[in-house]
Amino acid sequence: MFKRIAEFFQDVQLELKKVVFPSRKEVIGSTWVVIVSVLIAAVFLGIVDMSLGKLMTAVFK
């Protein structure tokens, strides 16, 4: 059992050596893409929510 655990950690170490971490510039670029995407989605959903709210108010009045 201990042999399997040791083998597991050796495999983990080998896999971690294969990982390529993004540069600071890439992380900042990706962060801006996420922020802009979230803002666009929030504005769109806000407009749809207000429009549907006004439509429901008009229909049930």
PyMOL commands that set and color helices and strands:
alter all, ss='L'
color gray80, all
select helices_A, chain A and resi 2-18+24-59
alter helices_A, ss='H'
color red, helices_A
deselect
rebuild
show_as cartoon
